[in-house]
Amino acid sequence: MHTGYCEQEMTLSREMFANLVISADHQQGHFLNCTLNHLPMSAPNCLTPPVAEKKPHVHIAHGDHRDDPYYWLRERENQQVIDWLNAENAYTEAVLAPIAGLRKELLEEMTGRIRQDDSTVPFADNGYLYRQFYLTGKEFPILARQKIEDDEKGEEVLLDVSSRAEPHPFYQLGGWSISPSNTHMVWGEDIVGRRRFELKFKDLQTGEILPDTIPDTTGSAVWAADGSSVFYTYRDPETLRACKIFRHIMGTDPATDIEVYVEHDETYYTTITLTSSRRYLVICSESTLASECRVLEAANPEGTFRIFEPRDYPGKHEYEIDHIGDHWYIRTNWQAENFRLMRTGLQSTGRDSWTEVVGHRPEVLLEGMVLLDKALVLHERSEGISDLRVRTWDGSEDYRIEFPEEVHLAWPGTNREQSSGFLRIGYQSLTSPVSVFDWHLDHKRLELRKEQEVLGGFRKEDYDSRRVYAVAQDGERIPVSVVWRPDQVRIDGTAPLLLYGYGSYGLSMDPWFSSTRLSLLDRGFVFAIAHIRGGQELGRQWYESGKLKSKMNTFTDFIACATTLLELGYGNPERLFAFGGSAGGLLMGAVMNLRPDLWKGIVAAVPFVDVLTTMLDDTIPLTTFEYDEWGNPADPEYYTYMKSYSPYDNVRSEAYPNLLVTTGLHDSQVQYWEPAKWVARLRELKTDKNLLLLHTDMEAGHGGKSGRFEQLRETALIYAFLIGLARDMWKENSDIQGS
């Protein structure tokens, strides 16, 4: 799935969005060797960009011929491709040499804001308190636990993630889970960046890493009640589709694992989870618009999963389930566009047995639920604001938890114990750092457990934020969240403005806090988030009206947000910048083609820009999931519509803004050759001398570099590029030839 820094099976933190996690290699001077054959230079300050060779290739569909002379760049094993990517990296580093000092300064600032020995708030689970903590200077955390009722033994280290990561250029920890007996641990790790995780096992009594190693998984596993059976999802190594569920018996050869489910429909992926009650295993098959669950008692791992409610192809029915006591609870969009909550008994689970608990509301999107012994908690979204509502089981109380800021983001935190007397909550806003609260159900009291510490003199009162609205071409009102530092910025049309957008897959871009963003705000930037259609900020219809044959709304909404902000004085028309990643990179390519005159500069991270070629090739990983989002170009009508906005197919001979494009060689979601081809075609056709830079991380995938400080290096590069443009550091630079 070509999503922005996340896929269905993995949710990255809000700070990952905020850090603009993209692919880059920032070893100072690493690519400044002017002797490279592919980087001709007459002097270190005389730069000529690499030019990709053109090789004839024509795509034919529905009688339409599309020339694609850079199609050969998809040959990952071709040394000519690797040499060209390295030459582009070298050119990018050489062009950015004037801002090397600024990059270093930004990196020191960002690093200086982080408490290096930070720790999470512990959460309770099956008799233990679990937390993660960092040691000074380390990129990755240590996972640890302590018995709730036994302080004498002290804290036990479960996994030193930095030690696991140290031998590898790239490392990503997947999910981790503890056996019901608290004696064993399973976790996933990816050392390439393709999100093909190996499962590892550890005996927590002896500290021994067990020989069981299971390759090609999604990175997480769940335990059955017997403590020796583990269920996991297999990921196809070619298509990267999560398509099979296996059962592994700890201590046995993984080659003998039992296949318990296969998802044959290529437009679906599958997962396995444990209910909040820990009583049931749930296999869920999902596409963009439909789902189907199967359930099995966790105490009967060798049993047969039974269908909870069959998938409904005509109705495009989406649902998710959880269990408490004598009932299943179902979040469903059956006859409820914004979802409603239903309930049924344990045995007969078909739709005809469901009864309504919370009805459909046109103005409120039901996003999730938490089932606790004391109350039902609903995660809801209204007017674009994510909030929490508490309802006692007897219906005597029903209230929304109040927070101090009007525009904010609140969500359920880690709540592993249904018997808990409090609800763990996450909270943040554009000006308030990420916080952890406990809502005490009996006393209706909000207890702050921790607010992310931001070092370096940060004071939240130094910043201001606001929600404004733009009017789209069709009259729809588009919310925009804006933040700035009043003592650095006057809202008079003089400030540099960075507008961020995404607008796909129903993913809502919330008003999140970022400590790294302070480096822009403190230098006089205004930052804004455009809540455009294609996301789900204003309910399900907001998503539906920004997809398929309404996709153009996403792009024109973003342009409307930009022009409105300029009209309201939030930015200087000569210093307007835009950023988007993945499907948000498609947004960047589309708005750059629609209004190339509007932007001073654009950053497109891992951008999905070769829409038609990718969507016509079902051998490319994850393409088959996309038909419900973009349409299937095998249909002539969808083909024509997608061609009308596909950035690669709409590059023309004209002037374009300054552009920084990033990708990862091992990207599993947007293959590296899409941005590579796009840059090659732009370099061939554009008529301006603005910057056009491509950086390929030769070791990472879709999420960029691993490690908390390496990600800061990546953010420092982006911010230095934007600040440099705002300061006109490359204005009339005659040393940059044909850039």
C-alpha positions in Angstrom: 0.0 0.0 0.0 1.4 3.3 -1.0 0.6 5.0 2.3 2.6 7.8 4.0 4.9 6.2 6.6 2.4 3.5 7.6 0.6 0.5 6.3 -2.4 -1.4 7.6 -0.3 -3.6 9.8 2.0 -1.1 11.3 1.2 2.3 12.9 4.1 4.7 13.3 4.1 7.3 16.0 2.8 10.8 15.4 6.4 12.1 16.0 7.5 9.9 13.0 5.1 12.0 10.8 6.3 15.2 12.5 10.0 14.3 11.9 9.3 14.0 8.2 10.9 10.6 8.1 12.4 10.3 4.6 15.3 8.6 3.0 18.7 10.3 3.0 22.4 9.7 3.7 24.0 12.6 5.5 27.5 11.6 6.2 29.3 14.9 5.7 31.5 14.8 2.6 30.6 11.2 1.7 29.4 12.1 -1.7 31.7 15.1 -2.4 34.2 13.1 -4.4 34.4 14.9 -7.7 36.3 12.1 -9.4 33.1 10.1 -9.9 32.8 9.1 -13.5 29.1 10.0 -13.4 29.6 13.4 -12.0 31.7 15.5 -14.4 33.1 18.6 -12.8 35.7 21.1 -14.0 36.0 22.4 -10.5 34.4 21.5 -7.1 32.0 24.4 -7.4 31.0 23.8 -11.0 28.1 21.3 -10.9 26.5 19.4 -13.7 23.6 17.1 -12.8 23.6 13.5 -13.9 21.6 12.7 -17.0 19.8 9.3 -17.2 20.1 7.4 -20.4 16.9 7.1 -22.4 16.0 3.6 -23.6 12.9 3.0 -25.8 9.9 1.5 -24.0 6.3 1.9 -24.8 3.3 1.0 -22.6 0.1 0.2 -24.6 -3.3 0.1 -22.9 -6.8 0.7 -24.4 -5.2 1.8 -27.6 -3.2 4.5 -25.8 0.6 4.6 -26.2 2.8 6.0 -23.4 6.5 6.5 -24.0 8.5 5.6 -20.9 12.3 5.9 -21.8 13.3 5.6 -18.1 11.5 2.3 -17.5 14.9 0.6 -17.3 15.6 2.3 -14.0 13.5 -0.4 -12.3 16.4 -2.9 -12.9 17.6 -2.9 -9.2 20.4 -5.4 -9.9 21.7 -3.4 -12.9 25.0 -1.7 -12.0 24.2 1.1 -14.4 21.1 1.9 -12.3 23.1 1.9 -9.0 25.8 4.1 -10.5 23.2 6.6 -11.7 21.5 6.7 -8.2 24.9 7.2 -6.6 25.7 10.0 -9.0 22.4 11.7 -8.2 23.3 11.4 -4.5 26.7 12.9 -5.1 25.2 15.8 -7.1 22.6 16.4 -4.3 25.3 16.6 -1.6 27.5 18.9 -3.7 24.6 21.3 -4.4 23.7 21.3 -0.7 27.3 22.0 0.4 26.5 25.6 1.1 24.1 24.6 3.8 26.3 22.0 5.4 26.8 24.3 8.4 23.1 24.9 8.7 22.4 21.1 8.7 24.9 20.6 11.5 23.4 23.4 13.5 19.8 22.0 13.0 20.9 18.5 14.0 22.5 19.8 17.2 19.4 21.8 18.0 17.1 18.8 17.4 19.3 16.4 19.3 19.6 18.9 22.1 15.8 19.0 22.6 15.7 15.3 23.4 16.2 13.8 26.8 18.6 11.1 25.9 17.9 8.9 28.9 14.1 9.1 28.4 11.6 6.5 29.5 8.0 5.6 28.7 5.2 5.4 31.3 5.0 1.8 32.5 1.8 -0.2 31.6 0.4 -3.2 33.4 0.0 -6.5 31.7 -0.5 -9.9 33.4 1.2 -9.1 36.7 4.1 -7.1 35.3 4.8 -3.4 34.6 6.4 -2.9 31.1 8.4 0.1 29.9 10.9 1.2 27.3 13.9 3.4 28.2 16.9 4.8 26.4 20.5 5.1 27.4 22.4 8.3 26.5 23.7 8.2 23.0 21.8 5.0 22.0 19.6 4.9 18.9 17.2 2.3 20.1 15.5 1.5 23.4 15.8 -1.2 26.0 12.6 -3.2 26.8 12.2 -4.0 30.4 9.6 -5.2 33.0 9.2 -5.6 36.7 6.7 -7.7 38.8 3.9 -5.5 40.2 3.9 -7.3 43.6 7.6 -8.0 43.9 10.0 -5.1 44.2 12.9 -7.2 45.5 14.0 -8.7 42.2 14.2 -5.3 40.5 13.7 -4.7 36.8 14.4 -7.3 34.2 15.8 -6.4 30.8 13.8 -8.2 28.1 15.6 -6.9 25.0 18.4 -4.4 24.3 17.3 -3.2 20.9 20.5 -1.2 20.3 22.6 -4.4 20.7 20.4 -6.2 18.2 20.6 -3.3 15.8 24.3 -2.6 16.1 25.6 -5.1 13.5 23.2 -3.8 10.8 23.1 -0.7 8.6 19.3 -0.8 9.0 17.2 -2.2 11.8 13.5 -2.1 12.7 11.9 -3.7 15.7 8.5 -5.2 14.9 5.8 -6.2 17.4 6.8 -8.1 20.6 4.6 -10.3 22.8 5.0 -12.2 26.1 3.7 -15.7 26.6 0.7 -16.2 29.0 3.1 -17.8 31.5 5.4 -14.8 31.4 8.3 -17.1 30.6 8.9 -16.5 26.8 9.0 -13.6 24.4 8.6 -13.4 20.6 9.4 -10.3 18.5 10.0 -9.4 14.9 13.0 -7.6 13.3 13.7 -6.3 9.8 17.4 -5.6 8.9 16.8 -4.6 5.3 13.8 -2.2 5.2 11.5 -4.3 3.0 9.2 -5.1 6.0 9.9 -8.8 5.7 10.4 -9.5 9.4 12.0 -12.5 11.1 10.4 -13.7 14.3 12.8 -14.4 17.2 12.2 -16.2 20.5 13.7 -15.8 23.9 13.5 -17.8 27.1 13.0 -15.2 29.8 14.0 -17.6 32.6 17.4 -18.4 31.2 18.0 -15.3 28.9 18.7 -17.7 26.0 17.8 -16.6 22.4 16.1 -19.8 21.1 16.9 -21.3 17.7 13.4 -20.9 16.4 13.7 -18.3 13.6 10.7 -17.7 11.3 11.4 -15.6 8.1 9.0 -13.6 5.9 6.5 -12.5 8.5 4.7 -9.2 9.2 6.7 -8.8 12.4 4.3 -9.8 15.1 2.8 -12.9 16.6 0.2 -13.9 19.2 0.3 -16.6 21.8 -2.4 -19.2 22.4 -3.4 -19.9 26.0 -1.2 -23.0 26.2 1.9 -20.8 26.1 3.7 -22.9 23.4 1.5 -22.3 20.3 2.3 -19.1 18.4 0.2 -17.7 15.5 1.8 -15.4 12.9 1.1 -13.9 9.5 3.3 -14.9 6.5 4.3 -12.2 4.0 4.9 -13.2 0.5 8.5 -12.3 -0.3 7.7 -11.2 -3.9 4.3 -9.4 -3.6 4.8 -8.5 0.1 1.2 -9.4 0.6 0.3 -10.7 4.1 -1.6 -13.7 2.9 -1.3 -16.7 5.2 -1.7 -17.5 8.9 0.5 -20.2 10.4 0.7 -21.9 13.8 4.2 -22.6 15.3 4.9 -24.8 18.2 7.8 -23.4 20.2 10.9 -25.6 19.9 9.9 -27.2 16.6 11.2 -26.7 13.1 9.4 -23.7 11.5 9.4 -25.7 8.3 6.7 -27.9 9.9 4.5 -25.1 11.0 0.8 -25.6 10.3 -1.0 -23.4 7.8 -4.3 -22.5 9.3 -5.6 -19.9 6.8 -4.9 -18.7 3.3 -6.4 -15.5 1.8 -6.7 -16.2 -1.9 -8.2 -12.8 -2.9 -5.3 -10.7 -4.0 -7.1 -7.5 -3.0 -7.1 -8.6 0.7 -4.4 -8.9 3.3 -4.8 -10.8 6.6 -3.8 -10.4 10.2 -4.1 -12.3 13.5 -4.7 -10.7 16.9 -5.9 -11.6 20.4 -9.0 -10.0 21.8 -8.7 -7.6 24.8 -10.1 -10.4 27.0 -7.3 -12.8 25.8 -10.0 -15.4 25.3 -10.2 -15.4 21.5 -7.8 -15.4 18.5 -9.1 -13.4 15.6 -8.0 -13.7 12.0 -9.1 -10.7 10.0 -9.0 -10.4 6.2 -9.2 -6.8 5.0 -9.3 -4.8 1.8 -9.7 -1.1 1.5 -13.5 -1.3 1.7 -14.3 -4.7 3.2 -13.4 -7.1 6.0 -14.1 -10.6 7.3 -13.2 -12.0 10.7 -12.7 -15.6 11.9 -12.5 -16.5 15.6 -11.1 -19.4 17.7 -10.9 -19.9 21.4 -7.3 -19.2 22.5 -7.5 -22.3 24.8 -8.1 -24.5 21.7 -5.2 -23.7 19.4 -5.6 -26.8 17.3 -9.3 -26.0 16.7 -10.9 -24.6 13.5 -11.5 -20.9 13.1 -15.1 -20.1 12.4 -16.4 -17.1 10.3 -17.8 -14.4 12.5 -19.7 -12.6 9.6 -19.0 -13.4 5.9 -17.5 -10.7 3.7 -20.1 -8.7 1.8 -18.8 -7.9 -1.7 -21.8 -5.8 -2.9 -22.1 -3.9 0.3 -18.4 -3.3 0.9 -18.9 -4.1 4.6 -16.1 -3.1 7.0 -16.2 -4.3 10.6 -13.9 -5.0 13.5 -14.6 -7.0 16.7 -13.6 -7.3 20.3 -14.8 -9.3 23.3 -15.7 -8.8 26.9 -17.8 -11.0 29.2 -20.7 -12.7 27.4 -20.7 -10.5 24.4 -18.9 -9.6 21.2 -18.8 -5.9 20.2 -18.7 -4.9 16.6 -17.7 -1.6 15.1 -19.5 -1.7 11.7 -20.4 0.5 8.8 -23.4 -1.7 7.9 -26.1 0.9 7.2 -23.9 3.4 8.9 -21.4 5.4 6.8 -19.6 6.8 9.9 -19.8 3.5 11.7 -21.9 2.4 14.7 -21.4 -0.1 17.5 -23.3 -3.4 17.7 -23.4 -6.3 20.1 -24.0 -10.0 19.9 -23.7 -13.2 21.9 -20.7 -15.6 21.9 -22.2 -18.4 19.7 -24.5 -16.9 17.1 -22.5 -14.1 15.6 -24.1 -13.4 12.2 -25.4 -10.0 11.3 -29.0 -11.0 12.0 -28.1 -11.5 15.7 -26.6 -8.0 16.2 -28.3 -5.4 18.3 -27.4 -1.7 18.4 -25.4 -0.2 21.3 -24.4 3.2 19.8 -26.2 4.4 16.7 -24.9 6.1 13.6 -24.4 9.8 13.8 -23.8 11.8 10.6 -21.6 14.4 12.4 -19.4 11.9 14.4 -17.0 9.2 13.0 -16.6 6.2 15.3 -13.0 5.3 15.0 -12.5 2.7 17.7 -13.4 1.3 21.1 -11.9 0.2 24.4 -13.8 -2.5 26.5 -13.1 -2.2 30.2 -15.0 -3.8 33.1 -16.1 -0.5 34.4 -17.0 1.2 31.1 -17.2 1.3 27.4 -14.8 3.9 25.8 -15.5 5.2 22.3 -12.8 6.9 20.2 -14.6 9.5 18.1 -13.9 12.2 15.7 -16.1 15.3 15.3 -15.3 18.5 13.4 -11.9 17.0 12.7 -11.0 16.7 16.5 -10.1 13.2 17.9 -11.7 12.7 21.3 -12.8 10.1 23.9 -16.3 9.3 25.2 -17.0 7.2 28.3 -20.2 5.3 28.7 -21.0 3.1 31.7 -22.4 -0.3 30.8 -25.7 0.3 32.5 -26.1 3.5 30.5 -26.4 5.7 33.6 -23.4 7.9 32.5 -22.3 9.0 29.1 -19.8 11.9 28.8 -16.9 13.2 26.8 -13.5 13.6 28.5 -12.6 17.3 28.5 -9.1 18.6 27.5 -7.7 22.1 28.0 -7.2 23.0 24.3 -9.9 23.2 21.7 -7.8 21.9 18.8 -6.1 18.8 20.0 -5.6 15.1 19.4 -6.6 12.5 22.0 -6.5 8.7 21.6 -6.6 5.5 23.6 -3.2 4.6 24.9 -2.0 1.1 26.0 -4.9 -0.5 27.9 -4.0 -4.2 28.4 -6.1 -4.9 31.5 -9.9 -4.9 31.2 -10.1 -4.9 35.0 -8.2 -1.6 35.2 -9.9 1.3 37.1 -8.4 3.9 34.7 -8.1 4.6 31.0 -4.7 5.3 29.6 -4.8 8.2 27.1 -2.4 9.8 24.7 -2.7 13.5 24.0 -1.0 16.3 22.1 -1.6 19.4 20.0 0.3 21.7 17.7 1.8 23.5 20.8 1.6 20.8 23.5 4.1 17.9 23.6 2.9 14.4 23.5 1.5 13.5 27.0 0.2 10.4 28.8 -2.9 10.8 31.0 -4.8 8.3 33.1 -8.6 9.0 33.4 -9.8 7.5 36.7 -13.2 6.1 36.0 -14.6 6.2 39.5 -13.6 9.7 40.3 -13.7 11.2 36.8 -10.2 12.7 37.3 -7.5 13.3 34.7 -4.0 12.5 36.0 -1.0 13.6 34.0 1.5 10.8 34.1 4.1 12.3 31.7 4.5 15.1 29.2 7.3 14.7 26.6 10.2 16.7 27.9 11.5 19.2 25.4 14.9 20.6 26.4 16.6 23.7 25.1 14.3 26.3 26.7 11.0 25.3 25.1 7.9 27.0 26.5 4.5 26.1 24.9 3.2 29.6 25.6 5.7 30.9 23.1 3.7 29.4 20.2 0.2 30.0 18.9 -2.1 27.8 16.8 -5.4 28.3 15.0 -7.9 26.4 12.8 -8.9 28.3 9.7 -11.0 27.3 6.6 -10.4 27.4 2.9 -13.1 27.2 0.3 -12.6 24.6 -2.4 -13.6 24.9 -6.0 -17.0 23.2 -5.3 -17.7 25.3 -2.2 -16.6 22.7 0.4 -15.0 24.2 3.5 -11.5 22.7 4.1 -10.0 22.9 7.6 -6.4 24.0 8.0 -4.4 23.8 11.2 -1.8 26.5 11.6 1.0 27.1 14.1 3.6 29.8 14.4 5.7 31.7 17.0 4.2 35.2 17.5 7.5 36.8 18.6 9.1 35.6 15.4 6.2 36.0 12.9 3.7 38.7 12.1 0.6 37.5 10.2 1.1 40.2 7.6 2.1 38.2 4.5 5.9 38.3 5.1 6.7 34.9 6.6 7.8 31.7 4.9 5.0 29.2 5.0 5.3 25.4 4.8 2.1 23.5 4.0 1.8 19.8 4.7 -0.7 17.4 3.2 -1.6 13.8 2.6 -5.2 13.1 1.7 -5.5 9.4 0.9 -6.7 6.1 2.4 -8.9 7.8 4.9 -5.8 8.6 7.0 -6.4 11.7 9.1 -3.5 14.1 9.5 -4.1 15.4 13.0 -2.7 18.5 14.7 0.4 16.7 16.1 3.3 18.2 18.1 6.8 18.0 16.8 9.9 19.1 18.7 11.9 19.1 15.5 9.4 21.5 13.9 10.4 24.1 16.5 13.6 24.6 14.4 11.4 26.0 11.6 9.0 28.0 13.9 11.9 29.5 15.8 13.3 30.8 12.4 10.1 32.5 11.5 8.3 29.8 9.5 4.6 29.3 9.7 3.6 25.6 9.5 0.2 24.4 8.4 -1.6 21.1 7.9 -4.2 21.0 5.1 -7.0 18.6 6.1 -8.0 17.8 2.6 -10.4 15.3 1.2 -9.2 11.8 0.9 -8.4 11.8 4.6 -11.1 11.1 7.2 -10.9 14.2 9.4 -14.5 15.2 8.8 -16.0 11.7 8.6 -16.2 8.9 6.1 -17.7 11.1 3.3 -14.6 13.2 3.5 -12.6 10.1 2.5 -15.1 9.0 -0.2 -15.1 12.4 -1.9 -11.3 12.3 -2.3 -10.7 8.9 -3.9 -11.4 7.1 -7.2 -13.0 9.5 -9.7 -13.1 12.2 -7.1 -9.4 12.2 -6.5 -8.8 15.5 -8.1 -10.6 17.1 -5.1 -7.6 16.2 -3.0 -5.2 18.2 -5.2 -7.5 21.2 -5.7 -8.3 21.3 -2.0 -4.6 21.6 -1.2 -4.2 24.5 -3.7 -7.2 26.2 -2.2 -5.6 25.9 1.3 -2.4 27.4 0.1 -4.0 30.4 -1.6 -6.3 31.0 1.3 -3.4 31.0 3.8 -1.7 33.6 1.6 -4.8 35.7 1.4 -5.1 35.6 5.2 -1.5 36.8 5.6 0.0 33.6 7.0 2.7 33.5 4.3 4.7 35.3 1.7 3.7 34.3 -1.9 7.4 34.4 -2.8 8.2 31.9 0.0 5.5 29.3 -0.1 6.7 25.7 0.4 4.9 22.3 0.3 5.7 18.9 1.7 4.1 15.4 1.3 5.3 11.8 1.5 4.2 8.6 -0.2 0.6 9.2 -1.3 1.3 12.7 -0.1 4.2 12.7 -2.6 1.6 12.0 -5.3 -0.2 15.1 -4.0 3.1 17.1 -4.4 3.6 16.0 -8.0 0.0 16.7 -8.9 -0.1 20.2 -7.4 3.2 21.0 -8.9 1.8 20.2 -12.3 -1.4 22.0 -11.7 0.2 25.2 -10.3 3.9 25.2 -10.9 4.0 29.0 -10.4 2.6 28.8 -6.9 5.5 27.2 -5.0 9.0 28.4 -4.1 9.9 24.9 -3.2 8.5 21.4 -2.7 9.7 18.3 -0.8 8.4 15.0 -2.1 9.3 12.1 0.1 9.1 8.5 -1.2 6.5 9.8 -3.7 3.9 7.7 -5.5 4.2 9.5 -8.8 4.1 6.8 -11.6 0.5 5.9 -10.9 -0.5 4.3 -14.2 2.5 2.1 -14.7 2.4 0.8 -11.1 -1.4 0.2 -11.1 -1.2 -1.7 -14.4 1.4 -4.0 -13.0 -0.1 -6.4 -10.4 3.4 -8.1 -9.9 4.6 -5.0 -8.1 4.2 -5.4 -4.3 0.9 -4.3 -2.8 -0.6 -3.0 -6.1 -3.7 -5.2 -5.8 -4.7 -3.5 -2.6 -5.0 -0.2 -4.4 -7.9 -0.7 -6.8 -10.5 0.5 -4.3 -8.4 3.6 -3.6 -7.4 4.7 -7.1 -9.5 2.5 -9.4 -8.3 -0.3 -11.7 -6.8 1.1 -14.9 -7.8 -2.1 -16.7 -11.1 -0.1 -16.9 -10.7 2.5 -19.7 -12.6 5.2 -17.7 -10.3 4.8 -14.7 -7.3 4.6 -16.9 -8.1 8.0 -18.5 -8.9 9.6 -15.2 -5.7 8.4 -13.5 -3.6 9.5 -16.5 -5.0 13.0 -16.1 -3.3 13.5 -12.7 -0.4 11.0 -12.6 2.6 13.2 -12.0 5.0 11.3 -14.2 2.6 11.3 -17.2 2.0 15.0 -16.9 5.5 16.5 -16.8 5.6 19.2 -19.4 8.2 21.5 -20.9 7.8 24.4 -18.5 9.3 26.0 -15.3 8.9 24.1 -12.1 9.7 25.1 -8.5 12.7 24.0 -6.5 12.3 20.3 -5.7 13.9 17.8 -3.3 12.9 14.2 -3.9 13.8 11.3 -1.6 13.4 7.5 -1.9 14.8 4.3 -0.5 16.4 1.6 -2.6 14.5 -1.1 -0.6 11.2 0.7 -0.3 8.4 -1.9 -0.2 5.5 0.5 -0.7 6.6 3.0 -3.3 9.4 1.4 -5.4 12.5 3.6 -5.7 12.2 3.7 -9.5 9.0 5.9 -9.4 10.7 9.0 -7.9 13.9 8.1 -9.9 12.0 8.1 -13.2 10.1 11.3 -12.3 13.3 13.2 -11.6 14.9 11.9 -14.8 11.9 13.2 -16.9 11.7 16.5 -15.0 15.4 17.0 -15.6 14.9 16.3 -19.3 11.9 18.6 -19.8 11.9 21.5 -17.3 12.9 24.9 -18.6 14.0 26.6 -15.3 17.3 26.6 -13.4 15.7 25.9 -10.0 17.1 23.1 -7.9 16.1 19.5 -8.7 17.6 17.1 -6.3 17.2 13.3 -5.8 18.5 11.4 -2.8 18.2 7.7 -2.6 19.0 6.0 0.7 20.8 2.9 -0.5 20.2 1.0 2.7 16.7 1.9 3.9 13.0 1.4 2.8 9.8 3.4 3.0 10.2 4.7 6.5 13.7 6.0 6.0 16.6 5.5 8.3 16.2 3.6 11.6 17.3 5.0 14.9 16.1 8.1 16.7 19.2 10.2 15.9 19.6 9.0 12.3 16.0 10.2 11.7 17.0 13.6 13.0 19.7 13.8 10.4 17.1 13.2 7.8 14.9 16.0 9.1 17.8 18.4 9.4 18.5 17.9 5.7 14.9 18.8 4.8 14.7 21.8 7.0 18.0 23.1 5.8 16.8 22.8 2.2 13.7 24.8 3.1 15.5 27.4 5.2 18.1 27.8 2.5 15.5 28.5 -0.1 13.7 30.9 2.1 17.0 32.8 2.5 17.7 32.6 -1.2 21.0 30.9 -0.6 21.1 29.5 -4.2 19.7 32.6 -6.0 21.3 33.1 -9.4 23.9 30.5 -8.6 25.8 30.3 -11.9 27.8 27.3 -10.6 24.8 25.0 -10.8 24.5 24.0 -14.4 21.2 22.8 -15.9 19.8 21.8 -12.5 
